[in-house]
Amino acid sequence: MMQSTAAVTTDGAGQPGWQRWLLRLGKITFTLAIAVQLADVAWMLVAPQPVVLPAPAQGTADQGSSGQVAGTADYHFFGEAGAEPVTPVQQTVDAPDTKLRLELLGVTVASQDQGSGAIIAPKNGAGEFYRVGDRIQGRTQLAAVYKERVILDTNGKLETLKFEEHSRRGVSARAVTPPPSRSVSLRDRFREVRSPSDFLEMTTDAAAQDPQGAIRELGLRSNGPGQGYQVQSGSMLSALNLRPGDIVLSVNGQRLGDASADQMVLQQVRDSGQARIEVQRGNQRFTVNHSLN
């Protein structure tokens, strides 16, 4: 008897159709899974590292309401609380007393150095007004002005010029002498003036005897009560840097113009030792401060 043997195939050709499609679907799914894994690995190699932001600090309710950014207090934008205040160091000037034959008759101290000035005279000479930076004599310039002294600069060498000792002692330290006779004119007495206090004493004595005559001899003309005195040509006050046409408006805030009433102003200046003189020159006004003590 003849027997037939069926051949066994392994390629699925003899399998049903649904099994063949299931096998193909499995192959495709496996291939896709492999591809996704390979893509992830490739992206991890070429992609940049992600930026990780730190978690915000947990503040209290008070911090949240004030809106303060953490860390800004460490910069002390408006100064550190409780810190010692910084005191500016004032520069000291090494300026010994000058040996120049000069006298300091008055000072004007302004808020800006350029506006300050002083009335300086040579020994036994007439005074002139100098501003900071002006040349006084030779190579000597006015470098700085203070209440009781000025600083002179001679080729970089600084020296101090102060008020004379007898001027700083004040009028009260002087011996009281009887007023001179009217035979000696005010102009003659003016030639003997050596300090602001000398001039003040001379003017006060003359005004006490004859107020109107003293005004005329000083070379002033009254513009009326409260309107000041106008400086005339040839006035003795030109030695104090006043010019013809200048109007002396007030002294220590007291308006001038009445010779009889203005005697009290002179007495107040003698008592205080300070004279703040307001002057009008054209359309400009300026103030000159004199220390008499």
FENHUTA-V452491 format. One record per pair of residues at least 24 apart in sequence whose C-alpha atoms are under 6 Angstrom apart, sorted by sequence separation. I is the first residue (numbers start at 1). J is the second residue. If there is no record, write none. Layout:
i=I j=J
i=I j=J
//
This chain:
i=252 j=276
i=251 j=276
i=251 j=277
i=250 j=277
i=228 j=256
i=229 j=257
i=250 j=278
i=226 j=255
i=228 j=257
i=249 j=278
i=167 j=197
i=226 j=256
i=227 j=257
i=249 j=279
i=226 j=257
i=248 j=279
i=225 j=257
i=247 j=279
i=224 j=257
i=225 j=258
i=247 j=280
i=246 j=280
i=222 j=257
i=246 j=281
i=211 j=259
i=211 j=260
i=104 j=163
i=98 j=159
i=97 j=159
i=98 j=160
i=95 j=158
i=96 j=159
i=97 j=160
i=98 j=161
i=95 j=159
i=96 j=160
i=95 j=160
i=105 j=195
i=105 j=196
i=197 j=292
i=196 j=292
i=127 j=239
i=129 j=241
i=126 j=239
i=128 j=241
i=170 j=293
i=169 j=293
i=168 j=293
i=167 j=293
i=108 j=288
i=108 j=289
i=107 j=289
i=107 j=290
i=106 j=290
//
